Amino acid sequence: MAQLQGKSAIITGANQGLGKAIAIGFAQAGANIALCARNEALLQAVAAEIAPTLQSGQKMTVMTVDVSSVDAVHDFVDIAMREIGPIEILVNNAGTYGPIGPIETLDWAEWVRAIEINMLGSIIMCRALLPYLKERRRGKIIQLSGGGATNPMPNFTAYAVSKVAVVRFAESLAEEVRNFGIDVNSIAPGALNTRLLDDVLAAGPERVGAAQYARALSQKENGGAPLDAGVKLALFLASPASDGITGRLISAIWDRWEDWPDNLDALKATDAYTLRRIVGRDRSLTWGDK
């Protein structure tokens, strides 16, 4: 568990759920960590839980940050650089479902706010850190995606729009920084039993939709996807083991990402594990394509 020994990472939304689990996993792997979130009490509780586990010389700093604020993000990155050393890993985990229900019934300010946190927040964090990563000519950027990136999500439009944007941004950024030794990837962690699921259940079937609500109830009862699957994938993508893997949307549950380093040339030659349009010939339809 020392694959991140001596490396320094920023993890956003680190006060609960998957973000907290990744923070703990990175600390156990030897990384210096800078954690941020909006809820100070929860963030301090996570820091208090991690602090006794840190090894001699291992560093941690925490700060209450709204990732949609340009000034707050730049202040946080500057402080993180001073406190734990040069950052080479960024995990953009901060996120929210936003308002739930038919689009025309939703509070527009709340809808826009979800876009600001989920999409713009991750971009702002990247913009603040990229000059340092480019100067050092190495780095790992990990975006947290979700079901909204790969499937329609009626009644969750802000979440779905922001998550697909997160992935396409990661794919585009990966090409921008390919010659700087910076890998950029997105994680689909699976259906997790976190506060976001609680938000769905609290909204009720009238706003969520009967089918989605039934799936949420079943997920709650069955336990959902294990948090440690997402943590293991994040550790892999942050470590040298994943060097050269970039611009991909990777499922923590369904993809055999452990085997990808042994097939790196084949991976680089394909558009597999990326967003793309499905055309008729992909589904054996003979009437729709030229």
Summary of the structure (lengths in Angstrom):
residues: 290
radius of gyration: 19.0
end to end distance: 52.0
largest distance: 65.7
contacts: 968
relative contact order: 0.12
helix: 54%
strand: 12%
